[in-house]
Amino acid sequence: MSWDEAAANFDDEPDHGLRDPAVKAAWAALLLPMLPPVRAKIADLGCGTGSVSALFEQAGHEVHGVDQSPRMLEIARTKCAANFMLGDAADPPLEPGSYDVVFARHVLWTLPPTAVRQWVALLRPGGRLLLVEGRWSTGAGLTADECRELVLRHRRHADVRELAEPALWGGPIHDQRYLLVSDA
């Protein structure tokens, strides 16, 4: 199934659509403190239907979302006024050195390892890389150690926080999910 085909039902997953107020509040409590306290320019790579882009924009940030699915982007545009564009998250059509934060959720595991180099190149000096990834019960994904290793090829620091809290996912999980934060 293609991402365009998945678009119509994508937001049905609690952590995708952030429709449940408790799930949305859990993601806001996790991610918003990770952003600069003043208006920041954020790249949301593999933004899907734009739920996290909307969360960032509602917090006052300038968001540029990139996704390869036109149907996902159609839905994203109904959620907020972020600048959404069609493109490859592995090589985003964004200006290098112009973002305070590069964010991607459940995307890196689908891309070649060179994507991290492209993402780091988008950051301004002192910029932050935020990645939400996992190694799912299906066997797909990246372990936290694998993700950290990919990032450390291009950055000096990469801190990992496990994300096992049921509130983030709309219920209990039985696999590895985590947030990787890299500031330099």
Secondary structure as UniProt FT lines:
FT   HELIX           3..10
FT   TURN            11..12
FT   HELIX           14..17
FT   HELIX           21..31
FT   HELIX           32..34
FT   STRAND          41..45
FT   TURN            48..49
FT   HELIX           51..58
FT   TURN            59..60
FT   STRAND          62..67
FT   HELIX           70..79
FT   STRAND          83..86
FT   TURN            89..90
FT   TURN            96..97
FT   STRAND          99..105
FT   HELIX           108..110
FT   HELIX           114..122
FT   STRAND          123..135
FT   TURN            137..138
FT   HELIX           144..152
FT   TURN            153..154
FT   STRAND          159..162
FT   HELIX           166..169
FT   STRAND          176..182
//
